[in-house]
Structures are given as C-alpha cells and as structure tokens.
C-alpha cells in the first residue's frame, strides 16, 4: 500500500517535470511537418554561453542580465497563415488548460496577446507569450528564472518595436 | 515443592530465569498436586496457552505472488517515462539552434518581442485609465464653468 502511494506521488512529480514547456512542446510536435511554422529552440547550454560575453553598451548589459538566468527558449511562429486568430484562441485555451496563471491579455482587433506565467515560490519559472492576429502567430516560452522588470526594460532601452523584428527573425533562422 | 523449584521460583520473580529454566518450572508446577498460589498461576498460564479460538478461520486459498506482474508493471512505467523523455528531447533538439551568433540574435529578438509586448500592455492600461478619467475631467470642467 505504501509502495503504491509512493509510485502515485512519483508519477505526479514526473508529470510536474513534464509540465515545463508542455504547451510549446505539443505545438512543436503538432507543426513538425508544417513549413509555414518556424520552430526555434535555444538550449540552456547556449544561454550559459551568452553569459560569458562582454557587454558593450548599457542596453546590452541589461539584455545579458535578463538572459543570464534563463534556461531555455522555445518558439513556434508563422507569419503567413490564414487562420491566425483561430489558432490564437486555440493556443490561449491550451495555455490556460495547462495551469498557467494569466498575467496580461491585450485584445486588439488587429493583434491579440496573452502573457501567462508559471510561478514557484514567488519566482517566475516560465513565461508563455501567445500573439495572434492577421496572418501572424507566435507562441513563445521562456523558462528559467524570469525577471519581468528586467525584461520589460529591454525594449525601452533599445527603443525598438520588437514585433517589427518578427519578419527578420524568420529569415535569420536558415 | 522442593527447594530447587523454590529457588527457581525466586529467580523467576526476579526475572532472571532463562527460557530453559522457565520451561522446567512450568513443567514441575504444572504437574504438582498442591493448590498453592504459584501452582495455580502456572497452571493458568498453561491453560491460556492451550486456549483455542472458538472462531475458525478459513485460509483464503493459495496465495500467488505475482512477481512477474510487478516486473512487467515497472517495465511498462519505465518504458513510458523513457519514451516520453526521449520524445521531448527529440522534438526540441530538432529545432535547437547550434550557432551561438544566431541563437543570440534570436534570443534578443524574442526578448524584445516579449518586452515590447509587456510594455504595450502597460501603456495600453495607462491609456485606458486616462480614458476613464476623461469623463470626470469633463464633468469637473463643466461644473467649474457653471460656477463662473
């Protein structure tokens, strides 16, 4: 009996481990063969390499600081799909179902955004962003130790509209 | 009761007898005819020992320990966890960027996207707050103009 309880607890624990990046991983699998979707994964090893870099400017410093505590980045995106809005709805539903806490939503006729987080002891362990509208769709998951203040400062420092880089990012991949 | 038994008894009450000595004591006092307190005590113990339960228990039958089921179950669990982990690894590693420069650029863009998204939300909410304050402003202005 005790053994049984132990295994059940173990199963739940392992489910917790799997839950990290659960939604994004399922989207990776879902669109594995669909070339309309660009899939990107940056490993924790790569992030540890970033931390060894020298920062030139203050903005760069801010960026490296935000990055230093990250452990992974995964993205699924598309910029030429027909039903971005429907996909956005589906993705937000999936994110909510997976037990993420909603941080912020921006509902706009052109483009909607959802930010959700997974927290543990007051530390944000995963940040999921879903963007959808027009024919653009982005599902992004950041994990590690996430400092929202730090991240939100990045754009202010660089004074660039991040979403404009979406197209560039698409070409950079290959 | 002979002196040896008495000695043994004394030892018994001091709890110093060995198991063999106790057995001997029980045998001697159990068969003795005299109705001393000690003899009765040991006879009572003897009777208690021979007591048989009035309720009879039936053996549930041959108990088979399915050890192979345990092994099979652990194999299945191990296999499931293993494939799960492998698949996870596989699905991610397929898209992992190996060039540090590209990875950095991607991360920068991704963070910028998140960052500006977060800021846009913030700006929007302050904008909306200002909108909420507008009617109040209009009303207060009107009141002011009414006064003057």
Contacts between the chains, C-beta under 8 A, distances in Angstrom:
chain1	res1	chain2	res2	distance
A	7	B	77	7.7
A	14	B	81	6.3
A	18	B	84	6.6
A	18	B	88	7.3
A	25	B	88	6.0
A	25	B	91	5.9
A	25	B	92	6.9
A	28	B	91	4.7
A	28	B	92	6.8
A	28	B	94	7.8
A	28	B	95	6.7
A	29	B	87	7.8
A	29	B	91	5.3
A	32	B	91	7.1
A	32	B	94	7.5
A	39	B	94	7.7
A	39	B	95	4.1
A	40	B	95	5.8
A	40	B	97	6.3
A	40	B	106	5.8
A	40	B	110	7.9
A	41	B	92	4.8
A	41	B	93	7.5
A	41	B	95	4.4
A	41	B	96	4.6
A	41	B	97	7.0
A	42	B	96	7.2
A	42	B	97	5.7
A	42	B	103	5.0
A	42	B	106	6.4
A	42	B	107	5.7
A	43	B	92	7.9
A	43	B	96	5.4
A	46	B	97	7.0
A	46	B	100	6.4
A	46	B	103	4.7
A	47	B	107	7.7
A	49	B	100	5.6
A	50	B	100	7.7
A	50	B	103	7.9
A	50	B	104	6.0
A	50	B	107	7.1
A	53	B	104	7.8
A	63	B	108	6.4
A	63	B	111	6.8
A	66	B	111	6.3
A	67	B	107	6.2
A	67	B	111	7.1
A	70	B	107	7.9
A	73	B	106	7.5
A	73	B	107	5.8
A	73	B	110	5.8
A	74	B	92	6.9
A	74	B	95	7.8
A	75	B	106	7.8
A	75	B	110	6.1
A	104	B	118	7.1
A	104	B	121	4.6
A	105	B	121	8.0
A	106	B	117	7.6
A	106	B	120	6.4
A	106	B	121	5.0
A	106	B	124	6.0
A	113	B	117	5.3
A	113	B	120	7.4
A	113	B	121	6.9
A	115	B	114	7.9
A	115	B	117	6.8
A	115	B	118	6.7
A	115	B	121	7.2
A	127	B	114	6.9
A	129	B	113	7.4
A	129	B	114	5.4
A	129	B	117	6.1
A	131	B	113	7.7
A	131	B	117	6.9
A	138	B	113	7.1
A	140	B	110	6.0
A	140	B	113	7.0
A	140	B	114	6.7
A	142	B	110	7.5
A	142	B	111	7.8
A	142	B	114	6.8
A	148	B	118	6.7
A	151	B	111	6.1
A	151	B	114	5.8
A	151	B	115	5.1
A	151	B	118	6.6
A	152	B	115	5.4
A	152	B	118	4.4
A	152	B	119	5.6
A	152	B	122	7.3
A	153	B	115	7.4
A	154	B	111	5.5
A	154	B	112	6.2
A	154	B	115	4.2
A	155	B	112	5.7
A	155	B	115	3.7
A	155	B	116	4.1
A	155	B	118	7.8
A	155	B	119	5.3
A	156	B	115	7.8
A	156	B	119	6.6
A	158	B	112	6.6
A	160	B	112	6.1
A	160	B	116	7.5
A	161	B	116	5.7
A	162	B	109	6.9
A	162	B	111	7.8
A	162	B	112	3.4
A	162	B	113	3.9
A	162	B	114	7.3
A	162	B	115	6.0
A	162	B	116	3.7
A	162	B	117	7.0
A	163	B	113	6.0
A	163	B	116	6.3
A	163	B	117	7.4
A	165	B	109	4.5
A	165	B	112	6.1
A	165	B	113	6.8
A	166	B	109	7.8
A	166	B	113	6.9
A	168	B	109	7.1
A	169	B	105	8.0
A	169	B	106	6.4
A	169	B	109	4.7
A	169	B	110	7.7
A	172	B	102	6.2
A	172	B	105	5.8
A	172	B	106	6.6
A	172	B	109	7.8
A	173	B	97	7.9
A	173	B	102	7.5
A	173	B	106	7.5
